[in-house]
Amino acid sequence: MSTHAYTPWGRVTIYLTCIARACACACAVQSEPYLMIKKKKEDDDVFKGNDRYEGYCADLAENIAKTLRQTYGIPFNYELRLVADNAYGARQDNGTWNGMIGELTTNVRTRVCFASFNGP
């Protein structure tokens, strides 16, 4: 299942698969203003978990989880993390995929990806 959200910066596509799991890993690509690592101020505590991130995709992930829990009673919890290679996904010479697509196809825990898709 996928849905689109339109922002002043471009279209964002949200792919949701197997959302009924108790906890899913949500991968993302760091790209301003969609997803950024929060900058720590001197008097702030260290950010942990999903609080480490800010931006449109972080807000969208939290709102989707909140809506699923409160409106539909689906106990959807997620762990947002950046893809190691910060790539959307491209097919490699050996037939595997890197980036978010690789996370979805090879990582058993990754169930959701949040990213911007700019262009026509």
Helices and strands as residue ranges (DSSP letters): E 2-7, E 10-16, E 23-28, E 36-37, G 49-52, E 53-54, H 56-70, E 77-82, H 99-106, E 110-117
